[in-house]
Amino acid sequence: MISRIEKKVLSGGKILFAEACDLALHCARADLDRLLALARQVGSLHHGKSIDLCSIVNARSGRCSEDCKFCAQSSHYSTGVDSYALVDPDYVLALAKQNEAYGVSRFSLVTAGRAVSPAFLREVASIYRRLGEETSLAPCASMGLLEPETAEMLVEMGVRRYHCNLETSASFFSEVCTSHTWQDKVATIEHARRAGLEVCSGGIIGLGESMEQRIELAFELRDLEVLSIPLNILNPIANTPFADLPALTEREILITFALFRLINPRAIVRTAGGRNLLAGQQKKLFLAGANGAIVGDYLTTSGDGLKKDIDMFLNLGFSIGSREK
């Protein structure tokens, strides 16, 4: 089975949904190393040995109206997360410059909440202006659901890329969130693109979805032609509905990353929150085809630190930077 798929994908063919499902089932029992080797080969074929790094800052925290069952920032759950209306701009600039010094190429302001208003965007415009004046980082935004007006405002402020995770497949989304829909997420991606923004979209694995539903998500992202795909691994938060979900096995995680690489060969498959749950084994994610990462801390959980991340990537033979344009 793997030999047939290997020949197909290395010659430029597209893996089919049924083939990906069969491969996942087969590699749950055997041949995991062959799958990971193929994923690495496909990644190197399309992206060389570069790794694309970005970092984020929690620009507006807590008190979110949405009921996403994994999220520490939802007002529906008592998680004790810090709440504030707008991060200190000086802190943002200091963090951005620290990331820039380590070779990080993108920096995103992320806000809790269903969406942002034009009035809020006018508040953060000065932060983006300073980022543009004082750093060489590509500015990004992740601010919930967009309307055409807010997408256009972001472009005018110099934002280049918009992030909106689908979170999970369309078939499972209602099990994760009921206050907005999967289709709302797709509409945001479309609004962002029409305004001239690049798009970053991925999801979270370990929410109780099946492997088949993870594969559905990978194909949905391929159909949407997303070229930056962050994959989070659920880091359960106390007092959220998903606090007690069983952890995914290392094998499940590696199979998932490898399949996302095979299904989306031209995309940056980016490790995100939860990779430090694998501790010293997280390097295997990059041996499974990942060629991008969010580095530093995440929104409400800590990462491994910039220096430790950079050292790991260099030891794996990556060059810091990206061929992605």
C-alpha positions as CSV (number, residue, x, y, z in Angstrom):
1,M,0.0,0.0,0.0
2,I,2.6,2.5,1.0
3,S,4.7,1.8,-2.1
4,R,1.8,2.6,-4.4
5,I,1.0,5.8,-2.6
6,E,4.6,6.7,-2.4
7,K,4.9,6.4,-6.2
8,K,1.8,8.5,-6.7
9,V,2.6,11.4,-4.4
10,L,6.2,11.7,-5.4
11,S,5.2,12.0,-9.0
12,G,2.8,14.8,-8.3
13,G,-0.4,12.9,-7.9
14,K,-3.0,13.6,-5.2
15,I,-3.8,11.2,-2.5
16,L,-7.5,10.3,-2.3
17,F,-9.7,10.4,0.8
18,A,-10.1,6.6,0.8
19,E,-6.4,6.1,0.3
20,A,-5.6,8.3,3.3
21,C,-8.1,6.5,5.5
22,D,-6.7,3.1,4.5
23,L,-3.2,4.3,5.1
24,A,-4.1,5.6,8.6
25,L,-5.7,2.2,9.5
26,H,-2.7,0.3,8.1
27,C,-0.1,2.5,9.9
28,A,-2.0,2.2,13.2
29,R,-0.6,-1.3,13.3
30,A,2.5,-1.3,11.2
31,D,4.9,0.6,8.8
32,L,4.8,3.9,10.8
33,D,8.4,4.5,10.0
34,R,7.8,4.2,6.3
35,L,4.9,6.6,6.5
36,L,7.0,9.2,8.3
37,A,9.9,8.8,5.9
38,L,7.5,9.4,3.0
39,A,6.1,12.5,4.7
40,R,9.6,13.9,5.2
41,Q,10.4,13.2,1.6
42,V,7.3,15.0,0.3
43,G,8.1,17.9,2.6
44,S,11.6,18.2,1.4
45,L,10.5,17.9,-2.2
46,H,8.3,20.9,-1.9
47,H,10.0,23.0,0.8
48,G,13.6,22.0,1.0
49,K,15.1,22.1,4.5
50,S,13.7,25.5,5.5
51,I,11.3,25.9,8.4
52,D,8.8,28.8,8.6
53,L,8.5,30.3,12.1
54,C,5.9,32.6,13.5
55,S,4.9,33.9,16.9
56,I,1.7,35.2,18.5
57,V,0.7,37.5,21.3
58,N,-2.6,37.4,23.2
59,A,-3.8,40.9,22.4
60,R,-7.2,40.7,24.0
61,S,-7.8,38.0,26.6
62,G,-10.8,36.3,28.1
63,R,-14.5,37.1,28.3
64,C,-15.2,35.5,25.0
65,S,-18.9,35.0,24.2
66,E,-18.3,31.8,22.2
67,D,-18.7,28.3,23.7
68,C,-15.8,26.5,22.1
69,K,-15.5,23.5,24.5
70,F,-11.7,23.5,24.5
71,C,-11.0,27.1,25.2
72,A,-9.8,28.7,28.4
73,Q,-10.9,32.1,27.3
74,S,-14.6,31.3,26.9
75,S,-16.9,33.2,29.4
76,H,-19.0,30.0,29.6
77,Y,-16.3,28.3,31.8
78,S,-14.5,29.3,35.0
79,T,-10.9,28.8,34.1
80,G,-9.2,31.7,35.9
81,V,-7.6,33.0,32.8
82,D,-6.4,36.6,32.8
83,S,-8.8,39.1,31.2
84,Y,-7.9,42.4,29.6
85,A,-9.2,44.6,26.8
86,L,-5.9,45.4,25.1
87,V,-2.4,44.3,25.6
88,D,0.3,46.8,26.4
89,P,1.8,48.0,23.1
90,D,5.3,48.3,24.5
91,Y,5.1,44.6,25.6
92,V,4.1,43.6,22.1
93,L,7.0,45.5,20.5
94,A,9.5,44.0,22.9
95,L,8.2,40.5,22.3
96,A,8.2,41.1,18.5
97,K,11.8,42.3,18.5
98,Q,12.9,39.3,20.6
99,N,11.3,36.9,18.0
100,E,12.8,38.8,15.1
101,A,16.3,38.4,16.7
102,Y,15.9,34.6,16.6
103,G,14.9,34.6,12.9
104,V,11.1,34.4,13.3
105,S,9.5,35.8,10.2
106,R,5.8,36.4,11.2
107,F,4.1,37.9,14.2
108,S,0.4,37.9,14.9
109,L,-2.0,39.7,17.3
110,V,-4.7,37.3,18.5
111,T,-7.9,38.5,20.2
112,A,-10.4,36.6,22.2
113,G,-14.0,37.1,21.1
114,R,-16.4,36.3,18.3
115,A,-15.2,39.2,16.2
116,V,-13.6,42.6,16.4
117,S,-15.3,45.9,15.7
118,P,-14.0,48.8,13.5
119,A,-13.5,50.8,16.7
120,F,-11.3,48.1,18.2
121,L,-9.2,47.9,15.0
122,R,-8.6,51.6,15.2
123,E,-7.2,51.0,18.6
124,V,-4.7,48.4,17.4
125,A,-3.7,50.3,14.3
126,S,-0.9,52.0,16.1
127,I,0.5,48.7,17.2
128,Y,0.6,47.4,13.7
129,R,2.1,50.7,12.6
130,R,4.9,50.4,15.1
131,L,5.5,46.8,14.1
132,G,5.9,47.9,10.5
133,E,8.3,50.8,11.5
134,E,10.4,49.0,14.1
135,T,10.6,45.4,12.8
136,S,10.9,43.5,9.6
137,L,8.3,40.9,10.7
138,A,5.3,40.2,8.5
139,P,2.3,41.3,10.5
140,C,-0.6,38.8,10.9
141,A,-4.0,38.9,12.7
142,S,-6.3,36.3,14.3
143,M,-9.4,38.1,15.5
144,G,-12.3,35.8,15.1
145,L,-15.0,36.1,12.4
146,L,-14.5,38.8,9.8
147,E,-16.9,40.9,7.8
148,P,-15.7,42.5,4.5
149,E,-15.3,45.9,6.2
150,T,-13.0,44.6,9.0
151,A,-11.0,42.5,6.5
152,E,-10.4,45.6,4.4
153,M,-9.4,47.6,7.5
154,L,-6.7,45.0,8.4
155,V,-5.2,45.3,4.9
156,E,-5.1,49.1,5.2
157,M,-3.3,48.7,8.5
158,G,-0.5,46.6,6.8
159,V,-1.7,43.1,7.9
160,R,-0.6,40.5,5.4
161,R,-2.1,37.3,6.6
162,Y,-5.3,36.3,8.5
163,H,-5.6,33.3,10.7
164,C,-8.9,31.5,11.3
165,N,-8.8,27.9,12.3
166,L,-11.6,25.6,11.1
167,E,-10.8,23.8,14.4
168,T,-12.2,20.4,13.2
169,S,-14.1,18.9,10.3
170,A,-17.5,20.1,9.2
171,S,-19.0,16.8,10.3
172,F,-17.7,17.2,13.9
173,F,-17.8,20.9,14.4
174,S,-21.2,21.0,16.3
175,E,-19.6,18.8,18.9
176,V,-17.0,21.4,19.6
177,C,-18.9,24.7,19.3
178,T,-22.6,25.8,19.0
179,S,-22.3,29.6,19.1
180,H,-21.0,29.8,15.5
181,T,-20.7,27.4,12.7
182,W,-18.0,25.8,10.5
183,Q,-19.6,27.7,7.6
184,D,-19.0,31.0,9.5
185,K,-15.3,30.1,9.5
186,V,-15.2,29.4,5.8
187,A,-17.0,32.8,5.2
188,T,-14.2,34.5,7.2
189,I,-11.6,32.9,5.0
190,E,-13.4,34.0,1.9
191,H,-13.7,37.6,3.2
192,A,-10.0,37.7,4.1
193,R,-9.0,36.5,0.6
194,R,-11.2,38.9,-1.2
195,A,-9.7,41.8,0.8
196,G,-6.2,40.6,-0.4
197,L,-5.1,38.8,2.8
198,E,-3.2,35.5,2.8
199,V,-4.9,32.8,4.8
200,C,-3.7,30.6,7.6
201,S,-6.1,27.9,8.9
202,G,-5.9,24.6,10.6
203,G,-7.3,22.9,13.7
204,I,-7.0,21.0,16.9
205,I,-6.7,17.3,17.2
206,G,-7.7,15.3,20.2
207,L,-11.2,16.9,20.6
208,G,-12.9,13.5,20.5
209,E,-13.0,13.3,16.7
210,S,-12.2,10.2,14.8
211,M,-9.1,9.7,12.6
212,E,-11.4,9.8,9.6
213,Q,-12.7,13.2,10.7
214,R,-9.1,14.5,11.0
215,I,-8.5,13.4,7.5
216,E,-11.7,15.2,6.5
217,L,-10.3,18.4,7.9
218,A,-7.1,17.9,5.9
219,F,-9.1,17.5,2.7
220,E,-11.3,20.5,3.5
221,L,-8.2,22.6,3.9
222,R,-6.9,21.3,0.6
223,D,-10.1,22.2,-1.1
224,L,-9.9,25.7,0.4
225,E,-6.3,25.9,-0.9
226,V,-4.9,26.9,2.4
227,L,-1.1,27.1,2.3
228,S,-0.4,27.6,6.1
229,I,-1.9,24.9,8.3
230,P,-1.3,25.1,12.0
231,L,-2.1,21.9,13.9
232,N,-2.7,22.1,17.6
233,I,-2.8,19.1,20.0
234,L,-5.4,19.5,22.7
235,N,-3.9,20.7,25.9
236,P,-6.9,20.1,28.2
237,I,-7.9,23.1,30.4
238,A,-9.5,22.5,33.8
239,N,-13.2,23.3,34.0
240,T,-13.8,23.2,30.3
241,P,-16.1,20.5,28.8
242,F,-13.0,18.9,27.2
243,A,-10.9,18.9,30.4
244,D,-11.0,15.1,30.8
245,L,-10.7,13.9,27.2
246,P,-8.2,11.1,26.9
247,A,-4.8,12.1,25.4
248,L,-3.9,11.0,21.9
249,T,-1.2,8.5,21.6
250,E,2.1,9.5,20.1
251,R,1.4,7.2,17.2
252,E,-2.0,8.8,16.4
253,I,-0.4,12.3,16.5
254,L,2.5,11.3,14.1
255,I,0.1,9.6,11.7
256,T,-2.1,12.7,11.6
257,F,0.8,15.0,10.9
258,A,2.2,12.7,8.2
259,L,-1.2,12.5,6.5
260,F,-1.7,16.3,6.6
261,R,1.7,16.6,4.8
262,L,0.7,14.0,2.1
263,I,-2.7,15.6,1.6
264,N,-1.4,19.2,1.5
265,P,2.1,18.9,0.0
266,R,2.5,22.5,-0.9
267,A,1.3,23.9,2.5
268,I,3.4,24.8,5.5
269,V,2.2,22.3,8.1
270,R,2.8,24.2,11.3
271,T,3.1,22.8,14.8
272,A,1.2,24.9,17.3
273,G,-0.2,24.6,20.8
274,G,0.3,21.3,22.5
275,R,3.4,20.1,20.9
276,N,5.3,20.4,24.2
277,L,3.1,17.7,25.6
278,L,5.3,15.3,23.6
279,A,8.3,16.7,25.6
280,G,11.6,15.4,24.2
281,Q,9.7,13.5,21.5
282,Q,8.2,16.5,19.8
283,K,11.1,16.5,17.3
284,K,9.3,13.6,15.7
285,L,6.6,15.9,14.4
286,F,9.2,17.5,12.2
287,L,10.4,14.1,11.1
288,A,6.7,13.5,10.2
289,G,6.7,16.3,7.6
290,A,6.0,19.4,9.7
291,N,8.0,22.4,8.3
292,G,6.6,25.3,10.3
293,A,6.0,26.2,13.9
294,I,4.5,28.7,16.2
295,V,7.4,29.4,18.7
296,G,7.4,31.0,22.1
297,D,4.3,30.9,24.3
298,Y,0.8,30.3,23.1
299,L,-2.4,32.2,24.1
300,T,-3.0,30.7,27.6
301,T,-0.3,28.0,27.8
302,S,3.5,28.1,27.8
303,G,5.8,26.9,25.1
304,D,9.4,25.7,25.4
305,G,11.1,29.0,24.9
306,L,12.6,30.5,21.8
307,K,16.2,29.4,22.3
308,K,15.2,25.8,23.0
309,D,13.0,25.7,19.9
310,I,15.7,27.2,17.6
311,D,18.3,24.8,18.9
312,M,16.0,21.9,18.1
313,F,15.3,23.1,14.6
314,L,19.0,23.6,13.9
315,N,19.9,20.2,15.3
316,L,17.2,18.6,13.0
317,G,19.0,20.2,10.0
318,F,16.5,23.0,9.2
319,S,17.5,26.4,8.1
320,I,15.6,29.2,9.8
321,G,13.4,30.9,7.3
322,S,11.1,29.8,4.5
323,R,10.7,29.5,0.8
324,E,7.1,30.5,1.3
325,K,6.2,33.8,-0.2
